[in-house]
Amino acid sequence: MQKERLFIDLKDIRGRKYGSNAVVDVVIFVDSAFIGVAHDISERVEEVLIKEHDVFEVHVHIELKIKN
């Protein structure tokens, strides 16, 4: 799989066990120029964590990164 440049920064990531499963909460900053595709970016983050890192459930929270 080709690596993608998603124009995001990681603010926070927390994981916990739910039985024998991993559940992850992620907060990412998305560049304000990409706000129109922020939902697509969050879905991609979820997909990668689930498929490539065997995470059971992912919650992605998006914050807008505003350039000064």
PyRosetta script that sets phi, psi and omega in degrees:
from pyrosetta import init, pose_from_sequence

init()
pose = pose_from_sequence("MQKERLFIDLKDIRGRKYGSNAVVDVVIFVDSAFIGVAHDISERVEEVLIKEHDVFEVHVHIELKIKN")
pose.set_psi(1, 134.2)
pose.set_omega(1, 178.7)
pose.set_phi(2, -76.0)
pose.set_psi(2, 136.1)
pose.set_omega(2, 178.7)
pose.set_phi(3, -74.5)
pose.set_psi(3, 141.6)
pose.set_omega(3, -177.2)
pose.set_phi(4, -108.9)
pose.set_psi(4, 148.7)
pose.set_omega(4, 172.8)
pose.set_phi(5, -98.9)
pose.set_psi(5, 114.1)
pose.set_omega(5, -171.0)
pose.set_phi(6, -103.8)
pose.set_psi(6, -2.1)
pose.set_omega(6, 178.3)
pose.set_phi(7, 58.2)
pose.set_psi(7, 48.3)
pose.set_omega(7, 178.9)
pose.set_phi(8, -130.2)
pose.set_psi(8, 159.1)
pose.set_omega(8, 172.0)
pose.set_phi(9, -128.2)
pose.set_psi(9, 142.9)
pose.set_omega(9, 178.9)
pose.set_phi(10, -84.2)
pose.set_psi(10, 126.9)
pose.set_omega(10, 175.5)
pose.set_phi(11, -97.0)
pose.set_psi(11, -45.2)
pose.set_omega(11, -175.8)
pose.set_phi(12, -156.6)
pose.set_psi(12, 146.9)
pose.set_omega(12, 173.7)
pose.set_phi(13, -143.7)
pose.set_psi(13, 132.6)
pose.set_omega(13, 179.4)
pose.set_phi(14, -135.9)
pose.set_psi(14, 139.6)
pose.set_omega(14, 179.2)
pose.set_phi(15, -128.1)
pose.set_psi(15, 155.0)
pose.set_omega(15, 177.4)
pose.set_phi(16, -151.7)
pose.set_psi(16, 162.3)
pose.set_omega(16, 176.9)
pose.set_phi(17, -95.3)
pose.set_psi(17, 138.2)
pose.set_omega(17, 173.5)
pose.set_phi(18, -123.6)
pose.set_psi(18, 93.5)
pose.set_omega(18, -169.2)
pose.set_phi(19, 68.5)
pose.set_psi(19, -122.4)
pose.set_omega(19, 177.6)
pose.set_phi(20, -99.9)
pose.set_psi(20, 10.1)
pose.set_omega(20, -176.4)
pose.set_phi(21, -105.5)
pose.set_psi(21, 149.9)
pose.set_omega(21, 176.0)
pose.set_phi(22, -94.4)
pose.set_psi(22, 132.8)
pose.set_omega(22, 175.5)
pose.set_phi(23, -121.2)
pose.set_psi(23, 132.9)
pose.set_omega(23, -174.6)
pose.set_phi(24, -126.2)
pose.set_psi(24, 135.4)
pose.set_omega(24, 171.2)
pose.set_phi(25, -110.6)
pose.set_psi(25, 129.0)
pose.set_omega(25, -177.5)
pose.set_phi(26, -127.6)
pose.set_psi(26, 135.2)
pose.set_omega(26, 172.1)
pose.set_phi(27, -115.9)
pose.set_psi(27, 122.8)
pose.set_omega(27, -179.4)
pose.set_phi(28, -123.9)
pose.set_psi(28, 149.5)
pose.set_omega(28, 170.6)
pose.set_phi(29, -94.3)
pose.set_psi(29, 132.0)
pose.set_omega(29, 175.3)
pose.set_phi(30, -113.3)
pose.set_psi(30, 131.2)
pose.set_omega(30, 178.2)
pose.set_phi(31, -54.0)
pose.set_psi(31, 135.5)
pose.set_omega(31, -176.2)
pose.set_phi(32, -58.5)
pose.set_psi(32, -24.6)
pose.set_omega(32, 178.0)
pose.set_phi(33, -68.5)
pose.set_psi(33, -16.0)
pose.set_omega(33, -176.3)
pose.set_phi(34, -113.3)
pose.set_psi(34, 18.9)
pose.set_omega(34, -178.0)
pose.set_phi(35, -60.0)
pose.set_psi(35, -29.5)
pose.set_omega(35, 179.6)
pose.set_phi(36, -65.9)
pose.set_psi(36, -21.2)
pose.set_omega(36, 179.9)
pose.set_phi(37, -117.0)
pose.set_psi(37, 17.2)
pose.set_omega(37, -177.8)
pose.set_phi(38, -58.7)
pose.set_psi(38, -39.2)
pose.set_omega(38, 178.7)
pose.set_phi(39, -64.3)
pose.set_psi(39, -42.0)
pose.set_omega(39, 177.5)
pose.set_phi(40, -62.1)
pose.set_psi(40, -38.9)
pose.set_omega(40, 178.5)
pose.set_phi(41, -64.4)
pose.set_psi(41, -44.0)
pose.set_omega(41, -179.7)
pose.set_phi(42, -64.7)
pose.set_psi(42, -37.7)
pose.set_omega(42, 176.6)
pose.set_phi(43, -64.6)
pose.set_psi(43, -37.1)
pose.set_omega(43, 178.5)
pose.set_phi(44, -66.8)
pose.set_psi(44, -41.1)
pose.set_omega(44, 177.0)
pose.set_phi(45, -60.7)
pose.set_psi(45, -45.8)
pose.set_omega(45, 177.7)
pose.set_phi(46, -58.9)
pose.set_psi(46, -46.9)
pose.set_omega(46, -178.5)
pose.set_phi(47, -58.6)
pose.set_psi(47, -46.1)
pose.set_omega(47, -178.7)
pose.set_phi(48, -64.4)
pose.set_psi(48, -45.7)
pose.set_omega(48, -179.5)
pose.set_phi(49, -63.5)
pose.set_psi(49, -39.5)
pose.set_omega(49, -179.5)
pose.set_phi(50, -71.7)
pose.set_psi(50, -48.1)
pose.set_omega(50, -175.1)
pose.set_phi(51, -78.8)
pose.set_psi(51, -38.6)
pose.set_omega(51, -173.3)
pose.set_phi(52, -98.4)
pose.set_psi(52, -15.1)
pose.set_omega(52, -175.9)
pose.set_phi(53, -128.2)
pose.set_psi(53, 10.8)
pose.set_omega(53, 173.3)
pose.set_phi(54, 55.8)
pose.set_psi(54, 39.0)
pose.set_omega(54, 176.2)
pose.set_phi(55, -86.1)
pose.set_psi(55, 136.2)
pose.set_omega(55, -177.3)
pose.set_phi(56, -74.7)
pose.set_psi(56, -45.2)
pose.set_omega(56, -177.8)
pose.set_phi(57, -145.4)
pose.set_psi(57, 140.9)
pose.set_omega(57, -178.0)
pose.set_phi(58, -130.1)
pose.set_psi(58, 136.0)
pose.set_omega(58, 173.1)
pose.set_phi(59, -118.4)
pose.set_psi(59, 116.9)
pose.set_omega(59, -179.5)
pose.set_phi(60, -108.7)
pose.set_psi(60, 126.1)
pose.set_omega(60, 176.9)
pose.set_phi(61, -111.0)
pose.set_psi(61, 133.8)
pose.set_omega(61, -176.2)
pose.set_phi(62, -109.9)
pose.set_psi(62, 134.6)
pose.set_omega(62, 171.7)
pose.set_phi(63, -121.8)
pose.set_psi(63, 141.6)
pose.set_omega(63, -178.7)
pose.set_phi(64, -77.9)
pose.set_psi(64, 129.4)
pose.set_omega(64, 176.9)
pose.set_phi(65, -98.0)
pose.set_psi(65, 112.2)
pose.set_omega(65, -177.6)
pose.set_phi(66, -100.6)
pose.set_psi(66, 128.2)
pose.set_omega(66, 178.8)
pose.set_phi(67, -80.3)
pose.set_psi(67, 140.3)
pose.set_omega(67, 177.6)
pose.set_phi(68, -86.8)
pose.dump_pdb("model.pdb")
